Amino acid sequence: MSKKVTFDAVIEQYGGMNAGYVVFPYDVQELYGVKGQVKVKALIDGKVTYRGSLAKMSMPCHTLGITQAIRKELGKELGDTIHIVLEQDLAPREVILPEEVIALFSKHPKAKTFFDTLSYTDRKEYNVWITSAKREETKNNRLRLLIEKLESGKKLTDK
């Protein structure tokens, strides 16, 4: 069972980007027995649930990214304070693929093999991209591009 920790933190700006993070005020090694990245789940301001990771990101301490989408949902900006209840996320991170993608993968094993090597986040991004298509034509186009990209060994964000 993972220990829950609670803290308030200011959303800081990362570099000159519209990217936010908070400093994790606890010792990750002491708390979770690891030095590196820690998968976590957090409840922010009592209303937004987030699954992500605590990471060092070239900093002396661990941080938790606070995405633009989360900030928008919270009605918070860079510089605002948020309340976080956080614990280690020990649940497996699975991406449930739509039937069309499973069917395509059976015809394109090279694409499936590469997809399986991707991180949870990269697999999730591909899945959201496919399932968020509103028109059938858009979905079919994305399915074609999915196979092209994966067979070329590319993530969704790769050009």
C-alpha positions as CSV (number, residue, x, y, z in Angstrom):
1,M,0.0,0.0,0.0
2,S,1.4,3.4,-1.0
3,K,1.7,6.3,1.4
4,K,-0.5,9.3,0.6
5,V,1.1,12.7,1.0
6,T,-0.6,16.1,1.0
7,F,0.9,19.4,0.2
8,D,0.3,22.9,-1.2
9,A,2.5,24.2,-4.0
10,V,2.9,27.1,-6.4
11,I,2.6,26.2,-10.1
12,E,5.9,27.3,-11.5
13,Q,6.7,28.1,-15.1
14,Y,9.1,25.7,-16.9
15,G,11.6,27.6,-19.0
16,G,10.0,30.2,-21.1
17,M,7.2,27.9,-22.1
18,N,3.5,27.7,-21.2
19,A,4.4,24.6,-19.2
20,G,3.8,24.3,-15.5
21,Y,5.1,22.1,-12.6
22,V,5.2,22.0,-8.9
23,V,8.1,21.1,-6.7
24,F,7.6,17.8,-4.8
25,P,8.5,18.7,-1.2
26,Y,9.3,15.2,0.0
27,D,12.3,12.9,-0.4
28,V,11.3,10.4,-3.1
29,Q,13.9,7.9,-2.0
30,E,12.8,8.0,1.6
31,L,9.1,7.8,0.7
32,Y,9.2,5.3,-2.2
33,G,12.6,3.7,-2.1
34,V,13.7,4.9,-5.6
35,K,15.9,7.7,-6.9
36,G,14.4,8.1,-10.4
37,Q,11.0,8.6,-11.8
38,V,8.0,7.6,-9.8
39,K,4.5,6.9,-11.3
40,V,1.9,8.7,-9.2
41,K,-1.8,9.5,-9.0
42,A,-2.8,12.8,-7.6
43,L,-6.0,14.6,-6.7
44,I,-5.5,18.3,-7.3
45,D,-7.7,20.9,-5.4
46,G,-10.1,18.1,-4.6
47,K,-11.5,18.0,-8.1
48,V,-9.0,16.9,-10.8
49,T,-7.5,13.4,-10.9
50,Y,-4.2,13.1,-12.6
51,R,-1.9,10.1,-13.4
52,G,1.6,11.0,-14.2
53,S,5.2,10.8,-12.8
54,L,7.4,12.6,-10.4
55,A,10.6,13.3,-12.2
56,K,13.8,15.3,-11.7
57,M,13.7,17.1,-15.1
58,S,17.3,18.4,-14.8
59,M,16.4,19.8,-11.4
60,P,17.8,19.1,-7.9
61,C,14.4,17.8,-6.7
62,H,11.5,15.9,-8.1
63,T,8.6,17.8,-9.8
64,L,5.1,17.0,-10.9
65,G,4.0,18.5,-14.3
66,I,0.8,20.4,-14.2
67,T,-0.5,20.5,-17.8
68,Q,-2.3,23.3,-19.5
69,A,-5.5,21.1,-19.6
70,I,-5.3,20.6,-15.8
71,R,-4.7,24.3,-15.2
72,K,-7.7,25.1,-17.3
73,E,-9.9,22.6,-15.6
74,L,-8.9,24.0,-12.2
75,G,-9.2,27.6,-13.3
76,K,-5.6,28.2,-12.2
77,E,-2.6,29.9,-13.9
78,L,1.1,29.8,-13.5
79,G,2.0,31.3,-10.1
80,D,-1.2,30.1,-8.4
81,T,-1.2,27.7,-5.4
82,I,-2.8,24.3,-5.6
83,H,-3.5,21.6,-3.0
84,I,-2.3,18.1,-3.9
85,V,-3.0,14.7,-2.4
86,L,-0.6,12.3,-4.1
87,E,0.4,8.6,-3.8
88,Q,2.5,6.2,-5.8
89,D,0.5,4.6,-8.7
90,L,1.1,0.9,-8.6
91,A,-1.8,0.0,-11.0
92,P,-0.7,-1.2,-14.5
93,R,-1.0,1.5,-17.2
94,E,-2.9,-0.1,-20.0
95,V,-4.2,1.5,-23.1
96,I,-7.5,-0.1,-24.3
97,L,-7.4,0.0,-28.1
98,P,-10.4,0.3,-30.3
99,E,-11.4,-2.7,-32.4
100,E,-10.3,-1.0,-35.7
101,V,-6.8,-0.6,-34.4
102,I,-6.6,-4.2,-33.1
103,A,-7.8,-5.4,-36.6
104,L,-5.2,-3.2,-38.3
105,F,-2.5,-4.5,-36.1
106,S,-3.3,-8.1,-37.1
107,K,-2.6,-7.1,-40.7
108,H,0.4,-5.0,-39.8
109,P,2.6,-6.9,-37.3
110,K,5.5,-4.5,-37.7
111,A,3.4,-1.6,-36.6
112,K,2.1,-3.6,-33.6
113,T,5.6,-4.6,-32.6
114,F,6.8,-1.0,-32.6
115,F,3.6,0.2,-30.8
116,D,4.3,-2.3,-28.0
117,T,7.7,-0.7,-27.4
118,L,6.3,2.8,-26.9
119,S,5.8,4.3,-23.4
120,Y,2.3,4.3,-21.9
121,T,2.1,8.1,-22.7
122,D,3.0,7.6,-26.4
123,R,0.5,4.7,-26.7
124,K,-2.2,6.8,-25.0
125,E,-1.6,9.8,-27.3
126,Y,-2.0,7.5,-30.4
127,N,-5.2,6.1,-28.9
128,V,-6.7,9.5,-28.1
129,W,-5.8,10.8,-31.5
130,I,-7.7,7.9,-33.2
131,T,-10.7,7.9,-30.8
132,S,-11.2,11.7,-30.9
133,A,-11.9,11.8,-34.6
134,K,-15.5,13.0,-35.1
135,R,-15.9,12.1,-38.8
136,E,-15.5,8.6,-40.2
137,E,-13.3,10.1,-43.0
138,T,-11.0,11.7,-40.3
139,K,-10.8,8.4,-38.4
140,N,-10.0,6.4,-41.5
141,N,-7.3,8.9,-42.5
142,R,-5.8,8.7,-38.9
143,L,-5.8,4.9,-39.0
144,R,-3.9,4.9,-42.2
145,L,-1.4,7.4,-40.8
146,L,-1.1,5.4,-37.6
147,I,0.1,2.4,-39.5
148,E,2.5,4.5,-41.7
149,K,4.0,6.2,-38.7
150,L,4.4,3.0,-36.6
151,E,5.9,1.0,-39.5
152,S,8.4,3.9,-39.9
153,G,9.2,3.6,-36.2
154,K,7.7,7.0,-35.3
155,K,5.8,8.3,-32.3
156,L,2.7,10.4,-33.0
157,T,4.7,13.6,-32.2
158,D,7.6,12.7,-34.6
159,K,7.6,14.5,-38.0
